[in-house]
Amino acid sequence: MKKIVLLIVVVVFGSFSSNAQIQKIDQEVFGMDCAPCAYGLERGLEKLDGLEKVQVSLNDGKAYLDLANNNNLSLRQIQEEVKKNGFSAKNAEIVIKGNFVEQDGTYAIQTGKETFKIAEATSTNLRSRLKPGIVKVKGIVQDEEDGNLTNKWKLNITQVY
Amino acid sequence: MSAAGMSIATEDDASYMLRYTFFYGITEDLQVTLTTPTVIERLENAPRTRGNSMMPSNGDIEAALWYRFFSNAFGVGKRFESTAILGVSAPTEDVRGQVNVGNSIHGAISTGYASRTWYAWLGGGYQYYFEKDNQQLGDLPYASMVIGYRPDVFMGDYPKPDWRVFIESLVEFPGDNKYTGQQNFTDERSKKVLVGPSFLGLYGAWGISFGALFPVVQDLTPKAIKENYRVSINLSYWL
């Protein structure tokens, strides 16, 4: 019996862990002013494995990305692709499923590759709805300097699913 | 890459040329270009000029390195940037305007602002031809300014077509040619100011631009050639 319970725990936990990922990104892009600029960025993003849909808007200055199930993409990869095309990646609105953890008195959501530290701007109400384990949230990832990207971000949560 | 058709009309004659340009981005800030001409009709007496900082308007093959040394994307669709260009060229003809044509070097710098609505670009450059068999084409300092505007009606979002209109102005100070038997070379320069409209349409990876420049000032040395107009059309594709 113990073995069956252990097996169920491993399967369920393993399944949740493999689903820890970014699901959607609306990436703000500065400096993109022309159709070939948008074309180049769109084409560059489409080459990344794990994207289901890419739409670039010049007027909004955004790349709207739907990520595939079980993707292994990171926000850093997306922002590096933006930079590679000659633009500047700014704030990003993301939908993320990840492991909510406490680290040294601070709270964060972890995916396989990245850590999203919960920003102080997140409302107490939303924060209180987060329980340890797998959570799904929507939020704004604060802009980091393009030349100094790491796998750590600050996330201002705007919705808890 | 792009293919261009260019024409320069003087008081006596007109030139017609096709020009193919290949661009390759080594990094986001460094690009190499190679531009080659197919001259259909040459001017017997050609004025000293360039098509623009990107390409010659005569029969030169030119290779250039572009370095974007400053870039600041500070808003949606908005950026300041500055680029330096250094190029070398070799002629496809032996004689131009009855003077032997040598190789040349060209340097330019440009800086500008782009947004979804307004564009403003300032630039300046210098081309120097080396002597060949005791003859030398005149050098060419120049400066240019471009103002662009995209009205609301052309503000359709990607991937819809994207049109802009520009007013271009160009100031050139071409030096006289030096040749065998020449007496009293004075080192004087002609002064030309040209102004004209141009249009740029972009759709996906394609771009088409066309425009004309008309001289509004031509303060010429006795040997310099008076121009009537310059026209060009350019079709580009980004691979």
HADDOCK unambig.tbl for C-alpha pairs under 7 A between the chains (distance, minus, plus):
assign (segid A and resid 29 and name CA) (segid B and resid 76 and name CA) 6.62 0.50 0.50
assign (segid A and resid 30 and name CA) (segid B and resid 73 and name CA) 5.36 0.50 0.50
assign (segid A and resid 30 and name CA) (segid B and resid 74 and name CA) 6.15 0.50 0.50
assign (segid A and resid 30 and name CA) (segid B and resid 75 and name CA) 4.98 0.50 0.50
assign (segid A and resid 30 and name CA) (segid B and resid 76 and name CA) 4.65 0.50 0.50
assign (segid A and resid 30 and name CA) (segid B and resid 77 and name CA) 5.85 0.50 0.50
assign (segid A and resid 30 and name CA) (segid B and resid 78 and name CA) 6.63 0.50 0.50
assign (segid A and resid 31 and name CA) (segid B and resid 73 and name CA) 4.34 0.50 0.50
assign (segid A and resid 31 and name CA) (segid B and resid 74 and name CA) 6.60 0.50 0.50
assign (segid A and resid 31 and name CA) (segid B and resid 75 and name CA) 6.19 0.50 0.50
assign (segid A and resid 31 and name CA) (segid B and resid 76 and name CA) 5.97 0.50 0.50
assign (segid A and resid 31 and name CA) (segid B and resid 77 and name CA) 4.53 0.50 0.50
assign (segid A and resid 31 and name CA) (segid B and resid 78 and name CA) 4.66 0.50 0.50
assign (segid A and resid 31 and name CA) (segid B and resid 79 and name CA) 4.87 0.50 0.50
assign (segid A and resid 32 and name CA) (segid B and resid 76 and name CA) 6.89 0.50 0.50
assign (segid A and resid 32 and name CA) (segid B and resid 77 and name CA) 4.52 0.50 0.50
assign (segid A and resid 32 and name CA) (segid B and resid 78 and name CA) 6.89 0.50 0.50
assign (segid A and resid 33 and name CA) (segid B and resid 77 and name CA) 4.25 0.50 0.50
assign (segid A and resid 33 and name CA) (segid B and resid 78 and name CA) 6.63 0.50 0.50
assign (segid A and resid 33 and name CA) (segid B and resid 114 and name CA) 6.93 0.50 0.50
assign (segid A and resid 33 and name CA) (segid B and resid 115 and name CA) 5.76 0.50 0.50
assign (segid A and resid 33 and name CA) (segid B and resid 116 and name CA) 5.35 0.50 0.50
assign (segid A and resid 35 and name CA) (segid B and resid 158 and name CA) 6.02 0.50 0.50
assign (segid A and resid 35 and name CA) (segid B and resid 159 and name CA) 6.90 0.50 0.50
assign (segid A and resid 35 and name CA) (segid B and resid 162 and name CA) 6.49 0.50 0.50
assign (segid A and resid 35 and name CA) (segid B and resid 202 and name CA) 5.91 0.50 0.50
assign (segid A and resid 35 and name CA) (segid B and resid 203 and name CA) 6.14 0.50 0.50
assign (segid A and resid 35 and name CA) (segid B and resid 204 and name CA) 5.69 0.50 0.50
assign (segid A and resid 36 and name CA) (segid B and resid 204 and name CA) 5.72 0.50 0.50
assign (segid A and resid 36 and name CA) (segid B and resid 205 and name CA) 5.26 0.50 0.50
assign (segid A and resid 39 and name CA) (segid B and resid 204 and name CA) 5.68 0.50 0.50
assign (segid A and resid 39 and name CA) (segid B and resid 205 and name CA) 6.21 0.50 0.50
assign (segid A and resid 57 and name CA) (segid B and resid 157 and name CA) 6.20 0.50 0.50
assign (segid A and resid 57 and name CA) (segid B and resid 158 and name CA) 5.80 0.50 0.50
assign (segid A and resid 58 and name CA) (segid B and resid 77 and name CA) 6.91 0.50 0.50
assign (segid A and resid 58 and name CA) (segid B and resid 157 and name CA) 5.81 0.50 0.50
assign (segid A and resid 58 and name CA) (segid B and resid 158 and name CA) 5.91 0.50 0.50
assign (segid A and resid 59 and name CA) (segid B and resid 157 and name CA) 5.76 0.50 0.50
assign (segid A and resid 61 and name CA) (segid B and resid 76 and name CA) 4.99 0.50 0.50
assign (segid A and resid 61 and name CA) (segid B and resid 77 and name CA) 6.27 0.50 0.50
assign (segid A and resid 84 and name CA) (segid B and resid 28 and name CA) 5.78 0.50 0.50
assign (segid A and resid 85 and name CA) (segid B and resid 28 and name CA) 6.15 0.50 0.50
assign (segid A and resid 86 and name CA) (segid B and resid 28 and name CA) 5.37 0.50 0.50
assign (segid A and resid 87 and name CA) (segid B and resid 73 and name CA) 6.62 0.50 0.50
assign (segid A and resid 88 and name CA) (segid B and resid 73 and name CA) 6.12 0.50 0.50
